Amino acid sequence: MIDSISEEISFDNESFISKAPEDQFIESEDNELDLDKLTLSEKNLPVFDSYEKAKFFKIENELMNPLLDEFAKKTPFELLLFFFGDICKQISEYTNKYILEKNITNLNFDPNDILLYLFVYIYLSVYNLPEIWMLWENSIFFKSIIPRILSKNKYNLINKYFTISNLTKLEESQKSEKILPIINFLNIKWKEAYPYTKYLSIDEAMTSYKGEIYFRQYMKDKHKRFGIKLFSKASADKGYCYHMMLYPGKNFEFDKKYGIGTSVIKELTKEHLFQNYHFTFDNYFSNLYTFLYLEQNKLNFTCTFSLNRKALPQKIKNLNLKKKKIKNF
């Protein structure tokens, strides 16, 4: 599977076709592949067509349009190009600009380099290793394809200068704005690729991050307790994420009358009003304002809530439900 050559891929108005067999690869003086001199078309790119974790499932739902053939028939690598192809060009420009600001003139990264750099992290989500450097280790227990498409030296260079924004001189309280363009870009792409299902879930999510940022959060109930907090909207039955909202800590803008929970619900449901979608969420978002807003806009919902919430009717506070029993109002 991983030894196969990638099929023709359209990227940046060029056709990338692997035509060079391994014995024609450019070799360095120590007889190892000099990956830095190879183009994307000459590298042995992975094809996961038969890999079950990479299958693109099609589901039927009364509120979703048929999945477009252009997405249903794409290979995972073609989907990678669809989601990240355009943004890699932008990241390449910002990264090269940052390199020039450091007075380095002999280093330059094109969009293909950035694409392969991002692929390393996607690859790690399939093959989970304790340390990223293990991808380049020659071990009898694990054989990675990464050394064949991106050298460790080039990965380290990209990692050192990787820049996703031209916003370089920001106050500490504004640094979250650097990653907002990437999040907004992906929110659009996710909705283009997969239509909404009828049942949607809104929840908090935590992305592990060990660096020093002012908006790093702590959530004791999450598997990864320290990191970047996000609010997500996803398919409740399939788990596909459609939308993410970054939580930048104390700088998060919300309506103080309703609180953070209701403000997030209003933002993530505004494109579904009066369309009979069904939302699920937990106690964090549950309060009387949320219930009234969803009811007024004809949105069905299922939630958990705490009985000590303010403004709840006494009838609800007196409930004494047994386990696995649901009460409809």
N, C-alpha and C positions, 0 to 999 in steps of 0.2 A: 504493500500500500504506500508506505512512505518512500519507496524507491522509485515510484512512478514519476514521470515528468508532468509538470502542470500543463493543462490544456491552454489554448489561446485565450488570453484575458485582455479586455479593452480597458486601458487606463491612460488618462491624459492624452487621448487621441493617438495613442500608439498601440501597436499590437505586439504583445510579448509572447513569443513562441520559443520554447526550449528546443534548440536545434543542435546544441553541442553535446555529444556524449561525454562521459566522464573522462575518457582518455584525451579529449581535446581541451579540457579546462586549462586555464593559465596556471602554471605552477611557479612557486617561488624557489629560491635557491636551495631551501632545505626540503624540496620535493613535496611540500604541503600546498594545498589549494590556497591561492592568494585571492581570497574572497573580495577584498577591497577593489580589485581590478575587474571583477565580473559585473556585468549588467544584470538587472533583474531577470531578463529572459534567459540568461545562461545559468542561473542557479536552479538547483533541483528543489522546486517548491513543493510543499506537502499537499496532497489531495486527500481529503477525508470523506470521500463519497460513500465508502462502505463502513464508516465508523459510526456506530449507533448513537453516540453522544452528540454527533453533529447533524443528525437528521432534522429537517425542517418540517414540523408537523402541520398538517392542515386540519382545521376543525370547522365544524358547521355550527352556526348560531343564527337565530332569527333576526338579530340586529346587525350582523356583519355581512359585508359584501364578499363575494367569492374571492379567494386569494388569487392575485394576479399571477399569470404564468411566469412572468418575468422574474418573480421572486420565488415561486414554488420550484422552479427548475434550476435555480442558481446553486452552484456548489458553495460550501462554506467560505472558500477563498474568494469567490466572486462577491459574496455578501460582505466580506471584509473590505473589499474595494468599494462597494456601494456605501457602506457606513463611514469609512475613514478616508476614501480616496481624495475627496475635495479638501478635507481638513488637513491632510498631510501636506498639501501644497502650502497652506497658510502657515502651518507650524514650521515648515522648512524655511520660509522667508523670515520668520521671527528668529529662528535659531541662527541662521546665517548673519542676520543683522546684529545679534548679540555677540557673535564671534568677532565680527569686525570692530565692535565697540571695545573688545579686549585686545585690539591691535594684532590680531592673528590673521594673516593674509593667505596662508597656504592650506586652509581647511575650509571645506564646503560640503554641505549635505543636501542631496536632492530629495524630492518627495518619496522616492523608492526606499531610500535609507530610513526615513522616518516610518514608513509603512512596515518595514521589517523589524524595526525597533519596537513598534507597538505589538507586532505579532509575537514577539518573545513573551510578553506578559499574557497574551491570550493563550499561548501554548502552555504557560505555567498553570492556567486555570484548568487545563485538561490533565496535565501531569504535575501533580503537586510535589514540589521538592522543598526541603528545609532552607536551602540557600540557592540564590539564582546562579551563582558561579558554577554549580554542579551541572548545569546544562552543557558546559564545555568540557566536562571531565570524560575521559575515556575509561569507562567502567564496564566490567563484565556483567554487572547487575542492571544497568540502565544505559540505553543507547539513544541519545538525543539527536534529532535532525537539525537542531539550531546551528552547530558548528559548520554545517554544509551551506547555510544561507547567510550567516552573519558572523564575522569574526569577533572574538572576545575583545580585541583591541578597539575595533570600530564601535562596538556596543558601549564600551566605557567612555569613548570620546563623545558619542551622542548623548549619553546619560549625563555627562559633565556640562554640556552646553544646551541641553534640551530646553526650549522656551516656547510657551504656548500663547504668549500675549505680547503686544508692544507697549503694555502699561508697565513701565519699569520704575518710575518714580512715584510711588503711591505711599500715602500714610498707612500706618499699621492697620488702622480700622477699615481701610479700603482694599486690602490685598485680596479679599475674596472675589473682587470683580475680575481678577485675572482669569479665573476659570469659568466665569459665567458664559462667555461666548461659546465655549466647547459644550457646556451643558445644554444651552439653547439649540445649538446645531444638532446634537444627538436627539433631543426631544422631537425635532421635526422629522429626522430620519426614521426614528422608531415608528412613528405613526404612518409614514409613507409605506413602510415594509409590511405592516401587519394591522388589519382592521380591528377596531374595538370589539371586544366580546360584550355580551349583555351584562355579565357579572364582573364588577371591578372592585378592587381592593385599594384602600388608602392606608398607608402605614409609615412608621419611622424606619429608617435604615441607617446602618453605620458602616462606613468604609474605613478600614483600618489605615491609620497613618501615624508614623512615629516621629515625624519632623516637628519643628517648632513653628506653629501657627497660632494666632491669637484666638481663632474660632474652633480649635480642637475641643471636642466634647467628651464627656464621660457618661455612659449609660450602663448601669450595673446589670441590667437584665439581658443585655445583648451578648452574643458569643464573643464578639470583638468589642470590648468595652470602651477603648479609647480610639478616637478617630474623627472623621468628618461626618457630621450628621446630615442626613438627607430626608426629605419627604418624598415618597414615591406613589405613583398610581400605576397599578398593574392588573393584568387579567387575574381574577380570583381563582379561576379553575385551571389556567395554564401557566401562570407565573410570569408571563411576558411583561416586561416593563415598558410603559408608554411615555411616562413623564417623570422627571426628577426636579425637585426644588432644593437648592442649597440652603442650609441653615447657618448663617454667618454669626451666630451668637447674639450678643446684645444689639447688633446692628440690623437684626431682622425686622423688616417693616411689616406691621400688622395693625389691624383695627383694635385698639385697646378696649373698646367697648365690648367686643366679642371674645377677645383672647386669641392666642396663637392657633389653637385647635380649630375653631370655627373659621378663622381667616384662611387657613390652609385648605379646609374643605371647600370654601367658596372659590378659591383660586383653581383648584384641581377639578371642580365639577362645572365650571362656567360654560364649557362647550357642550355639555350634555343636558342642559335644562329642557324640561318638558319632552324628553325623549324616552322615558320609561326605563332608563338604566337602573341597575340595582347595585348599590354600593355597600361594602362591608368595611368596618373600621373598629378600633378598640376604644378603651376608656379614655385615652389621651384626647381624642377628638369629640367625645360625647358630652354635650351639655344642651340645655334647653334651646339656646340660640341655633345650634346646629340642627336640632330636630325641626324647629320651625322653618328654617331656611330650606331644608330638603323637602318638607311637606308642601310648602308654598310653590316650589318649582317642580312638583310632580316627579320627584326622584325617590325611588324605593330604597330602603336601607335596612341592614341588620347590624347590630352593634352590641358591645358590652358597655356597661356604665356603672359608676359607683352610686350607691344610694344616698351618699352624703353630699351630692352635688347641690349647689344652690338653685333655688327656684323650681326644683322638681315637685310635682304635685304630691300631696300626702298619700294619695292612693297608691302611687308607685313606691313611695318610701316604705309603706307597710307590707310590701310584697315579701312572701316567704317561699321562694321557689326551691324545689328539690333539684338535685343534680340532673343534668341532661333535660330539664324541662324548660320550654321556651314560652314566653308570654307575648302575644300579639296585641298591639294597641291600635 
